[in-house]
């Protein structure tokens, strides 16, 4: 039986306990701060927040060079293995398109997947794919599972300030100015790779009210996994986890520091809650 190997990028977040269970291969995105380029996976996610705040301009993120993909694909497929390469949504990065180009140039058999997500939500698909690959599942079975997880995943992002989104050109300068003046907080959902505003308001009570509505929804679901990621908002996410734990007493809810890529776009104080159901 042909062996299947799983590739992803450094925007995929998987908690250490789960990461120990699987075998995956990671291609790293990069971040440039004041002219210095760092690999996304080589930066400390906590220290990056301070580096970002002290930088002269908004850090710039970039996808891995196509040569890195080709080299990895060639190496992994040298023994006849097939490769499934799962990446963050193309709406936020050109990474998946670079992977597609590399798949056409490598000697290996590579199937590239746009996860439509990022962070732990991308990690959900990677984890399930890797578990099946280790169990000897067929490529078709793994691809079917990836699609199933994708369809049953939801990712919500809370943004404390629109400053970075404005600098990155993702919202209008007027909206950014108003948000700063009115202490506007915004909740968004990542739907089909696109950020859609769910609610907005003044102060953290916006997030608190939204969380109560989410809890009502979660109480009706049979969850497989739920996780929280943050960018310098650990006090807030710790409170949120405590509230979620009351309705999900038997569910582990890890909190992780998100990647520099996400922090760059979402800004300090951002957080995300993501989950997938059975």
Residue pairs with C-beta under 8 A, 6 or more apart in sequence:
1 136
1 138
2 80
2 81
2 82
2 139
3 79
3 80
3 81
3 82
3 133
4 81
4 82
4 83
4 84
4 133
4 137
4 138
4 139
4 142
5 23
5 25
5 76
5 77
5 81
5 82
5 83
5 84
5 133
6 22
6 23
6 24
6 25
6 83
6 84
6 85
6 86
6 126
6 129
6 130
6 133
7 24
7 25
7 26
7 27
7 72
7 73
7 76
7 83
7 84
7 85
7 86
7 99
8 24
8 25
8 26
8 27
8 85
8 86
8 87
8 122
8 123
8 126
9 26
9 27
9 28
9 29
9 63
9 64
9 87
9 88
9 95
10 26
10 27
10 28
10 29
10 39
10 40
10 41
10 259
10 261
11 29
11 40
11 87
11 88
11 93
11 95
11 118
11 119
11 122
11 259
11 261
11 262
12 26
12 86
12 88
12 119
12 122
12 123
12 126
13 119
13 120
13 122
13 123
13 227
13 229
13 256
13 258
13 259
14 22
14 24
14 120
14 123
14 126
14 127
15 120
15 227
15 254
15 256
18 123
18 127
21 127
21 131
22 126
22 127
22 130
22 131
22 134
23 130
23 133
23 134
24 126
24 130
25 72
25 76
26 41
27 64
27 68
27 69
27 72
27 95
27 99
28 39
28 40
28 41
28 42
28 64
29 39
29 40
29 61
29 62
29 63
29 64
29 93
29 95
29 261
30 37
30 38
30 39
30 40
30 61
30 62
30 64
31 37
31 38
31 39
31 40
31 43
31 48
31 59
31 60
31 61
31 62
31 260
31 261
31 264
32 38
32 59
32 60
32 61
32 62
33 51
33 52
33 55
33 59
34 55
34 56
34 57
38 260
40 61
40 259
40 260
40 261
43 51
43 260
45 257
45 258
45 259
45 260
45 263
46 257
48 260
48 263
49 231
49 232
49 263
49 268
51 59
52 58
52 59
52 260
52 263
52 264
52 268
53 268
57 167
58 164
58 167
58 168
58 264
59 260
59 264
60 264
61 93
61 260
61 261
61 264
61 265
63 93
63 94
63 95
63 98
64 95
64 98
65 98
66 98
66 101
66 102
66 105
69 85
69 98
69 99
69 101
69 102
69 103
69 106
70 102
70 105
70 106
73 83
73 85
73 102
73 103
73 106
73 107
73 108
73 110
74 106
74 107
74 108
76 83
76 108
77 83
77 106
77 107
77 108
77 109
77 110
78 108
81 108
82 108
82 109
82 110
82 111
82 139
83 108
83 109
83 110
83 111
84 110
84 111
84 113
84 129
84 133
84 139
84 142
84 143
84 146
85 99
85 103
85 110
85 111
85 112
85 113
86 113
86 115
86 122
86 125
86 126
86 129
86 146
87 93
87 95
87 96
87 99
87 112
87 113
87 114
87 115
87 122
88 95
88 96
88 115
88 117
88 118
88 122
89 96
89 114
89 115
89 116
89 117
89 118
89 190
89 193
90 96
90 97
90 114
90 193
91 193
91 194
92 118
92 193
92 265
93 261
96 112
96 113
96 114
99 110
99 112
100 112
102 110
103 110
103 111
103 112
111 139
111 143
113 125
113 143
113 146
114 193
115 121
115 122
115 125
115 126
115 146
115 150
116 150
116 190
116 192
116 193
117 124
117 125
117 150
117 153
117 155
117 190
117 193
117 274
118 155
118 190
118 261
118 262
119 155
119 229
119 258
119 259
119 262
119 272
119 274
120 227
120 229
120 256
120 272
120 274
121 153
121 155
121 190
121 272
121 274
121 276
124 149
124 153
124 225
124 274
124 276
125 146
125 149
125 150
125 153
128 145
128 146
128 149
129 142
129 145
129 146
132 141
132 142
132 145
133 142
137 145
149 276
152 224
152 276
152 277
152 278
153 274
153 275
153 276
154 189
154 274
154 275
154 276
155 189
155 190
155 272
155 273
155 274
156 187
156 188
156 189
156 190
156 198
156 210
156 214
156 272
156 273
156 274
157 187
157 188
157 189
157 190
157 195
157 266
157 270
157 271
157 272
158 185
158 186
158 187
158 188
158 207
158 210
158 233
158 270
158 271
158 272
158 273
159 165
159 185
159 186
159 187
159 188
159 266
159 267
159 269
159 270
160 185
160 233
160 267
160 268
160 269
160 270
161 179
161 180
161 267
161 268
161 269
162 171
162 175
162 176
162 179
162 180
162 184
162 186
162 267
163 176
163 180
163 267
164 264
164 265
164 266
164 267
165 171
165 176
165 265
165 266
165 267
166 172
166 173
166 175
166 176
166 177
168 264
168 265
170 195
170 265
178 184
179 186
182 202
183 202
183 203
184 200
184 201
184 202
185 200
185 201
185 202
185 203
185 204
185 206
185 207
186 197
186 199
186 200
186 206
187 197
187 198
187 199
187 200
187 206
187 207
187 210
188 195
188 196
188 197
188 198
189 195
189 196
189 198
190 196
198 210
199 206
199 209
199 210
200 206
201 209
204 236
207 236
207 240
211 240
211 243
211 244
214 273
215 243
215 244
215 247
218 226
218 244
218 247
218 248
218 275
219 247
221 275
221 277
222 277
222 278
223 248
223 251
223 275
223 276
223 277
223 278
224 275
224 276
224 277
224 278
225 275
225 276
226 244
226 248
226 251
226 253
226 273
226 274
226 275
227 253
227 254
227 255
227 256
227 273
227 274
227 275
228 237
228 240
228 241
228 253
228 254
228 255
228 256
228 271
228 272
228 273
228 274
229 255
229 256
229 257
229 258
229 262
229 271
229 272
229 274
230 236
230 237
230 255
230 256
230 257
230 258
230 270
230 271
230 272
231 257
231 258
231 262
231 263
231 266
231 267
231 268
231 269
231 270
231 271
232 263
232 268
232 269
232 270
233 268
233 269
233 270
233 271
234 255
236 269
236 271
237 255
237 271
238 255
240 271
240 273
241 253
241 255
244 253
244 273
245 251
245 253
258 266
258 270
258 272
262 270
262 272
263 270
266 272
